[in-house]
Amino acid sequence: MPAHFCAVFGLKPSFGCVPNYPVPGSDTTTHNGPMTRTVADCALMLEIMAG
């Protein structure tokens, strides 16, 4: 379900932007990304998640 259906902003970063350990073997559909109420909060959250 897209994030905008739930009245939030979601971002799907590229692989490697947000560390994910252990790396899933064949599952290339999972991404760790922020979901927030505003775009500014999402940018801040992604910056924190990426380290």
Legacy VTK file of the C-alpha trace (Angstrom):
# vtk DataFile Version 3.0
C-alpha trace
ASCII
DATASET POLYDATA
POINTS 51 float
0.000 0.000 0.000
1.473 3.368 -0.937
2.256 5.707 1.918
0.033 8.477 0.567
-3.020 6.254 1.066
-2.302 6.583 4.811
-1.696 10.359 4.758
2.068 10.058 5.333
5.159 10.668 3.203
7.329 7.616 2.524
10.718 7.371 0.853
12.242 4.262 -0.718
16.018 4.833 -0.718
18.369 2.974 -3.026
20.182 -0.123 -1.793
23.198 0.777 0.322
21.904 4.159 1.462
20.532 2.739 4.716
22.576 -0.093 6.262
20.684 -3.402 6.434
22.351 -6.356 8.148
22.148 -9.254 7.568
21.557 -8.778 3.870
18.578 -10.837 2.652
19.577 -13.552 0.199
17.143 -13.270 -2.690
14.644 -10.724 -1.426
15.277 -7.564 -3.437
11.919 -5.988 -2.628
12.643 -4.903 0.948
13.950 -1.424 1.660
14.483 0.373 4.952
13.210 3.908 4.585
11.474 6.593 6.608
7.740 7.238 6.751
6.811 10.607 8.266
4.068 13.252 8.116
6.132 15.907 6.284
8.818 15.943 3.611
11.201 17.902 5.853
10.863 15.306 8.620
11.472 12.547 6.082
14.697 14.182 4.892
15.915 14.527 8.480
14.963 10.927 9.306
16.758 9.577 6.209
19.874 11.552 7.146
19.830 9.972 10.607
19.097 6.468 9.301
21.896 6.635 6.727
24.396 7.609 9.395
LINES 1 52
51 0 1 2 3 4 5 6 7 8 9 10 11 12 13 14 15 16 17 18 19 20 21 22 23 24 25 26 27 28 29 30 31 32 33 34 35 36 37 38 39 40 41 42 43 44 45 46 47 48 49 50
